[in-house]
Amino acid sequence: MRRTLLVFIACAFMATPGFAGPTNGTGYDGGQVYYSRISGYYAGSGGEFTIRSDGGRGLLLSNAAYDPKTRGEDGNPESFQTFCVEMAEYVTQPMEVWVSTANVDGSPGSHAWQGGTGAGDDLNPQTAYLYYHFATGSLSNYNYGASRSTSAGHLQNAIWFLEGEIGGVSGQAATWVQDAVSATGVAYGAYNPSGSATWGDTIGPVRVLQTYWEGERKQDQLYVVIPAPGAIVLAGIGITLVGYLRGRRMV
C-alpha cells in the first residue's frame, strides 16, 4: 500500500505547475503544444485550429469535454479543435499554454492577453456559450463534416465580433451571435445537468488559453475545462490515503 501511495504523491507533484503563470498568476500550466489547421476545417487566418502535443513537455490538458467531431480530428487522440480570440495576435511553433482562470481585475473568470489594446480583456459569456456548443458537437447549423470551412469562418467571425475585434457580421455568424445573446440568462440544462442554473452572464466551463513563447505573447484561444485541473489526482490521493490509514488502524 505504501508503494501505491508514493506513486499518487509523485503524480501530484508532476501535475503541479512549475511557475506562477505569465499574467496575474491565476490559472494553471497547460503544457507545450503545436498548432495546425486541417485542410477543409478553417477559413482565412482564423479557426478551426488544432491543438496537439509537441512530443516534448507535452500537452497537459484533457479533451474529455469534447465531442468526437471536435477532438482527435488530426489523428492525434489528445488533440482538440479551437478558435482564435484576437485578430492582432499570432501563433508560432511550439507554444507554451497557460489556462487563465481570472478576469483582468482578478475576479473569477478568464481573460485574453491584450484585447488589441495591451490591457487584456475578459472573455465574453456569449463567446463562451458558442464555443461550448461547438466543442460539444451541439452548435446548430454547424457543418461538422470534412468540408466545414464555411461554418468555421462564420463561427470565427462571430467570436471576433463578440470579442470586439470586428465591427459587424452577417449570415450564419449573425444568427449565432443572436442565439448567444438570447441564451444568456436562459435555462441551460446541458451546461448544468441539474437544470437548476442558467448560463446567464457566466462563462461556464470555457477558458482562455493564453499562449506565449520565449517571453513573447501569442494568440489567445479557447478551451472547455473538464475535469477540473488536478481533481482526479487529488481524488486518487485522498482515496489511497484513506485506505492506507484504515489499513494501519486494522493492524
N, C-alpha and C positions, 0 to 999 in steps of 0.2 A: 504493500500500500504506500509506503514511503516513496518508492520509485515513481509511482503514478503521480503523487502529489508534487514531486520535484519537476516532473515533465510539465504539468499545468502551470506552475510558477514560472518556469523558463519561457513558456509561450506567452505569458502575460507580459514579461519584460520585453520580448520581441515585438509585441503588438503596440507597445507604448511609443509615441512619437519621440524622436531623439532631439527635437528642438521645439522652441516655443511657438513657432509659426511666423510667417512673413508679414502679417498685418498686426492686428491688436492682440495676437496670441490666443484668440478664442477660436478653437477648431481642432483639427487633427490632421496628421500626415496621411496623404492618400497614395504615397509612393512615387515612383518614377515611371513615366509612360511614353509610348509613341502614339502618334495620331495618324490616321489615314482616312481617306474618303473612298468608299466603294463606288465603282462605276455604276451610274444609274441611280445612285442614292442621294445625290446632292445637286444643288443649283448655285451657280455663280461662285462667290467667295465664301458662302455660308455652309450650313449643315445640310444633310446629316454628316457628322464626324464620327469616327470610330475610335474609341479609347481602348488600348490594349497594353499588356505588359511589355516592357522593353527587354526582358530576359536577364536584366541585371538585378538592381534592388527590387524592381518589380512593382506591379500594381497591388495596392493594399485594400482596394475597395471591392465589396461584393456586388454582383449584378443580380442578386436573388430577387429583387423587386421588379425586374424587367421581364416583359413578355418574350417568348421565344422569337418573335418577329423583330425584337429590338436588342437582342443580345446574341453574341456568337455569330453574327452575320458574316464576319470575315474568316470564319473557320477557327478562330481562337475562342475557346469556351469561356474565357474570363472577360471578354470584351463586351462593350455596350455602346449604344448609339446616343449621341448628344448633339447639342446646338450651341452656337456662339451667343453670348450675351451682349457683347460690344461689337462695334464696327471698326474702331480705330486701334484695335489690338490684334496681334497676330500669333500664330502657332510656330513652334520650332521643334526640332528633334534632338534629343528627347526633352521632356519637360518634367519638372517636379510639380506635384499637385498638393495643394492644401485645401481641405474642406472647411469653408467658412461657416461658423455656427453663431454668428452675431451680426447685428446691424452695425452701421457705421458708428453709432453712438454707444455701442457695447451691449445694447439690449438683445434679447434672444431673437434670432432671425438668421439672415445670411446676406452678404453683400459682395458686389463686384469690386475689382481693383480700383478703377479710376472713374468709371462712368463718363469717359470722354473729357473730364474736367480736371482730373488729378486728385479729386477729393474722395472718390468712391461713392457708390450709391447702393441702396438696399434693393434686394430682389423684390420685384413686383409680384404680389399674390396671384395676379391674373396670368403672368408668365408661368408661375409655378403650377397653376391649375392646368394650363395647356400642356406643359411638358410632362406632368404626371400622367395625363391621359395618353399622350403619345407613348411614353415609356412602357405603360401597362397594356398597350395594344388596344386602347378603347377610345382613341380620338376619332370622332365621327368624320366620315368622308376622307380620312387619310388613306392613301393607297400604300399599303404595306407590302406590295409586290416588288418584283425585281426592278421595275421601271418606275421609281417613285420620286424622281427628281422634281416633278411639278409640285407634288404635295410638300416635299421638303422645302422648296423655295417659298411656298406660301407660309408654312409654319415659321421658317426663319424670319420672314418679313413681319409676321405677327409678333414674334418675340422682340425683334428690333423696334417695332412701333411701340409696344408696351413698355419697353425699357428706355424710350425717349431717344432712340438712335436715328429714326427716320420720321418724316413728317406725316405720312399717310399710307394707307393700304387699300387694296381693292380685291374683289373676287372672294375666293375662299379664305384668304388671310383676313379680310374684313369680317367675314362670317364668324371665324374663330375668335376674333377679338370681341365681337358682340356676345358670343357664347360665354366667354370668360368673364366679361363684365357682368352679365346676368347671373352667372353662377356664384359670384362672391356673395355670401350670405344665404345661399340656398342649401338646404339639407343635402348632404352628400354621403350616402351610406357606404360607397365603395372605398372612400378615404377613411372613414371611421366605421368599422364593421358593426359597432353597437347602434349606429344610427342616431346617437344622442348628441352629436355635434354638427356644426355647419362648417363649410370651408371658410366662409367669412373673409376676413382680412388677414388670414394666416397664410403661410407658405407650405403648410402640410409637411410632408417628408422630403421636399425638394430643397437642395442646397446648391450654392455656387461653388464650383471648383476654381479656385484662384491658382493659376499656373505661372511658373517662373523658371528661369534657367540662368545660372551664374549671376544671380542678383538682379536680373532684368525681368520686369513684369511682362507676362504674355497674356494670351486670350483667356477670358473668363468663360467657363462652360457650365453645363447643368448636370445634376446627378440626383437620383432618387435614393435616399438613405434607408436601408433595411438590410439586416438588423442594425440596431444601434451599435456604434463602434465599441468593440471590446466586450459587448454584452454576453456573447457566447463564451468567451474565455473566462470572464468573471463568474458566470454561472457554473462553468465547469470547475473552477477553483473552489467555489462555495460548496458544491455537491461533494467533491472529493474530500474537502476538509472536514465536512460534517461526518462523512463515512469514516474518515481516519480517527476523529475524536471519539466516535461511538465505539469503534473497534478498540481503542485504548481503554475505554471505560469497561469493556467486556473482559479484558484480560485480567 
